[in-house]
Amino acid sequence: MIVGLIQNLEEEAKTNKLMVGEMHPKEIAAVKKVIQNVQKIVMEPAMGQSDLDVILQEVLLVFHNSS
């Protein structure tokens, strides 16, 4: 009974080790890609009120010209 339990635990440990070895690099690559995307977004300058006002004026101009 104890021998069987130990064998099951050893098999489970072996399986877990294989899964971590295979999945870990894929997960790291996915996280790195997310980090790169977030860094690109963070590097973009934030829009201020003046930027928003310009966009609003452009939208209003397009809306007014299409009416």
Buried (B, 14 or more C-beta within 10 A) or exposed (E): EEEEEEEEEEEEEEEEEEEEEEEEEEEEEEEEEEEEEEEEEEEEEEEEEEEEEEEEEEEEEEEEEEE
